[in-house]
Amino acid sequence: MERVLRAAFAPSLLAVEDQSARHAGHAGARPEGETHFQVVMVSAAFEGRSRVDRQRAVNAALGAEFASGLHALSLVLRTPAEAAVSQAAGART
């Protein structure tokens, strides 16, 4: 997943966390995990794009992962300027 996201968006920050254990027993969860992830990404590729458009672009880039068992993504997608403002306010990015 990280390789795909780096190739598609050239992020200045990328953090991918497997949160599958938190979703055990929920729809789409598998015993072996790797179904639910959080992605925090900062990329200039998001400049001028709406939040929904950013999410659609990430979901499209990860199409093969969704086809092979990825069930859910929690996404935090920011431009470098948005990340700077968020950091100044004390948020994660």
ChimeraX commands (.cxc) that place a marker at each C-alpha (Angstrom):
marker #1 position 0.00,0.00,0.00 radius 0.5
marker #1 position 2.78,2.44,0.89 radius 0.5
marker #1 position 4.59,1.76,-2.40 radius 0.5
marker #1 position 1.42,2.45,-4.39 radius 0.5
marker #1 position 0.66,5.67,-2.51 radius 0.5
marker #1 position 4.24,6.94,-2.82 radius 0.5
marker #1 position 4.23,6.29,-6.57 radius 0.5
marker #1 position 0.83,7.92,-7.12 radius 0.5
marker #1 position 1.12,10.98,-4.86 radius 0.5
marker #1 position 4.83,11.58,-4.04 radius 0.5
marker #1 position 3.90,12.50,-0.46 radius 0.5
marker #1 position 6.12,14.52,1.83 radius 0.5
marker #1 position 4.56,12.59,4.72 radius 0.5
marker #1 position 2.97,9.15,4.65 radius 0.5
marker #1 position 1.86,7.11,7.64 radius 0.5
marker #1 position -0.06,3.87,7.16 radius 0.5
marker #1 position -1.42,2.11,10.24 radius 0.5
marker #1 position -3.09,-1.30,10.23 radius 0.5
marker #1 position -6.10,-0.90,12.53 radius 0.5
marker #1 position -7.63,-4.28,11.71 radius 0.5
marker #1 position -7.39,-5.58,15.28 radius 0.5
marker #1 position -9.69,-2.76,16.41 radius 0.5
marker #1 position -12.35,-4.00,13.99 radius 0.5
marker #1 position -12.33,-7.72,14.80 radius 0.5
marker #1 position -15.83,-9.06,14.41 radius 0.5
marker #1 position -17.00,-6.11,12.29 radius 0.5
marker #1 position -18.16,-6.37,8.70 radius 0.5
marker #1 position -15.30,-6.98,6.32 radius 0.5
marker #1 position -12.82,-8.00,9.04 radius 0.5
marker #1 position -10.80,-11.16,8.49 radius 0.5
marker #1 position -9.02,-13.17,11.19 radius 0.5
marker #1 position -5.65,-12.62,9.48 radius 0.5
marker #1 position -6.14,-8.84,9.53 radius 0.5
marker #1 position -5.00,-6.30,6.95 radius 0.5
marker #1 position -8.55,-5.15,6.23 radius 0.5
marker #1 position -8.82,-1.78,8.01 radius 0.5
marker #1 position -6.16,0.93,7.71 radius 0.5
marker #1 position -5.63,4.57,8.55 radius 0.5
marker #1 position -3.65,6.62,6.05 radius 0.5
marker #1 position -2.25,10.04,6.91 radius 0.5
marker #1 position -0.73,11.68,3.87 radius 0.5
marker #1 position 0.55,15.12,2.96 radius 0.5
marker #1 position 1.04,15.74,-0.74 radius 0.5
marker #1 position 1.20,18.66,-3.14 radius 0.5
marker #1 position -0.89,16.46,-5.45 radius 0.5
marker #1 position -3.91,17.42,-3.34 radius 0.5
marker #1 position -3.60,21.15,-4.15 radius 0.5
marker #1 position -6.86,22.48,-5.59 radius 0.5
marker #1 position -8.75,19.22,-4.95 radius 0.5
marker #1 position -11.75,18.84,-2.69 radius 0.5
marker #1 position -11.71,16.45,0.26 radius 0.5
marker #1 position -13.98,14.05,-1.64 radius 0.5
marker #1 position -11.84,14.22,-4.79 radius 0.5
marker #1 position -8.72,13.45,-2.73 radius 0.5
marker #1 position -10.42,10.43,-1.18 radius 0.5
marker #1 position -11.61,9.19,-4.56 radius 0.5
marker #1 position -8.08,9.49,-5.95 radius 0.5
marker #1 position -6.62,7.47,-3.07 radius 0.5
marker #1 position -9.35,4.83,-3.33 radius 0.5
marker #1 position -8.75,4.55,-7.09 radius 0.5
marker #1 position -4.99,4.19,-6.60 radius 0.5
marker #1 position -5.64,1.37,-4.13 radius 0.5
marker #1 position -8.09,-0.49,-6.37 radius 0.5
marker #1 position -5.98,-3.67,-6.42 radius 0.5
marker #1 position -5.74,-3.63,-2.62 radius 0.5
marker #1 position -9.52,-3.29,-2.29 radius 0.5
marker #1 position -9.95,-6.20,-4.71 radius 0.5
marker #1 position -7.64,-8.38,-2.60 radius 0.5
marker #1 position -9.25,-7.81,0.80 radius 0.5
marker #1 position -8.80,-4.22,1.92 radius 0.5
marker #1 position -12.17,-3.29,3.40 radius 0.5
marker #1 position -11.92,0.19,4.93 radius 0.5
marker #1 position -9.67,3.24,5.00 radius 0.5
marker #1 position -9.64,6.13,7.40 radius 0.5
marker #1 position -8.05,8.98,5.47 radius 0.5
marker #1 position -6.37,12.21,6.55 radius 0.5
marker #1 position -5.26,13.88,3.31 radius 0.5
marker #1 position -3.70,17.33,3.36 radius 0.5
marker #1 position -1.68,19.68,1.22 radius 0.5
marker #1 position 1.65,20.88,2.65 radius 0.5
marker #1 position 0.08,24.26,3.54 radius 0.5
marker #1 position -2.87,22.58,5.29 radius 0.5
marker #1 position -0.49,20.34,7.21 radius 0.5
marker #1 position 1.53,23.35,8.37 radius 0.5
marker #1 position -1.60,25.07,9.68 radius 0.5
marker #1 position -2.77,21.85,11.33 radius 0.5
marker #1 position 0.62,21.32,13.02 radius 0.5
marker #1 position 0.59,24.89,14.30 radius 0.5
marker #1 position -2.82,24.14,15.84 radius 0.5
marker #1 position -1.45,20.98,17.46 radius 0.5
marker #1 position -3.16,18.34,15.30 radius 0.5
marker #1 position -1.55,15.11,14.03 radius 0.5
marker #1 position -0.67,16.68,10.63 radius 0.5
marker link #1:1,2 radius 0.2
marker link #1:2,3 radius 0.2
marker link #1:3,4 radius 0.2
marker link #1:4,5 radius 0.2
marker link #1:5,6 radius 0.2
marker link #1:6,7 radius 0.2
marker link #1:7,8 radius 0.2
marker link #1:8,9 radius 0.2
marker link #1:9,10 radius 0.2
marker link #1:10,11 radius 0.2
marker link #1:11,12 radius 0.2
marker link #1:12,13 radius 0.2
marker link #1:13,14 radius 0.2
marker link #1:14,15 radius 0.2
marker link #1:15,16 radius 0.2
marker link #1:16,17 radius 0.2
marker link #1:17,18 radius 0.2
marker link #1:18,19 radius 0.2
marker link #1:19,20 radius 0.2
marker link #1:20,21 radius 0.2
marker link #1:21,22 radius 0.2
marker link #1:22,23 radius 0.2
marker link #1:23,24 radius 0.2
marker link #1:24,25 radius 0.2
marker link #1:25,26 radius 0.2
marker link #1:26,27 radius 0.2
marker link #1:27,28 radius 0.2
marker link #1:28,29 radius 0.2
marker link #1:29,30 radius 0.2
marker link #1:30,31 radius 0.2
marker link #1:31,32 radius 0.2
marker link #1:32,33 radius 0.2
marker link #1:33,34 radius 0.2
marker link #1:34,35 radius 0.2
marker link #1:35,36 radius 0.2
marker link #1:36,37 radius 0.2
marker link #1:37,38 radius 0.2
marker link #1:38,39 radius 0.2
marker link #1:39,40 radius 0.2
marker link #1:40,41 radius 0.2
marker link #1:41,42 radius 0.2
marker link #1:42,43 radius 0.2
marker link #1:43,44 radius 0.2
marker link #1:44,45 radius 0.2
marker link #1:45,46 radius 0.2
marker link #1:46,47 radius 0.2
marker link #1:47,48 radius 0.2
marker link #1:48,49 radius 0.2
marker link #1:49,50 radius 0.2
marker link #1:50,51 radius 0.2
marker link #1:51,52 radius 0.2
marker link #1:52,53 radius 0.2
marker link #1:53,54 radius 0.2
marker link #1:54,55 radius 0.2
marker link #1:55,56 radius 0.2
marker link #1:56,57 radius 0.2
marker link #1:57,58 radius 0.2
marker link #1:58,59 radius 0.2
marker link #1:59,60 radius 0.2
marker link #1:60,61 radius 0.2
marker link #1:61,62 radius 0.2
marker link #1:62,63 radius 0.2
marker link #1:63,64 radius 0.2
marker link #1:64,65 radius 0.2
marker link #1:65,66 radius 0.2
marker link #1:66,67 radius 0.2
marker link #1:67,68 radius 0.2
marker link #1:68,69 radius 0.2
marker link #1:69,70 radius 0.2
marker link #1:70,71 radius 0.2
marker link #1:71,72 radius 0.2
marker link #1:72,73 radius 0.2
marker link #1:73,74 radius 0.2
marker link #1:74,75 radius 0.2
marker link #1:75,76 radius 0.2
marker link #1:76,77 radius 0.2
marker link #1:77,78 radius 0.2
marker link #1:78,79 radius 0.2
marker link #1:79,80 radius 0.2
marker link #1:80,81 radius 0.2
marker link #1:81,82 radius 0.2
marker link #1:82,83 radius 0.2
marker link #1:83,84 radius 0.2
marker link #1:84,85 radius 0.2
marker link #1:85,86 radius 0.2
marker link #1:86,87 radius 0.2
marker link #1:87,88 radius 0.2
marker link #1:88,89 radius 0.2
marker link #1:89,90 radius 0.2
marker link #1:90,91 radius 0.2
marker link #1:91,92 radius 0.2
marker link #1:92,93 radius 0.2
view
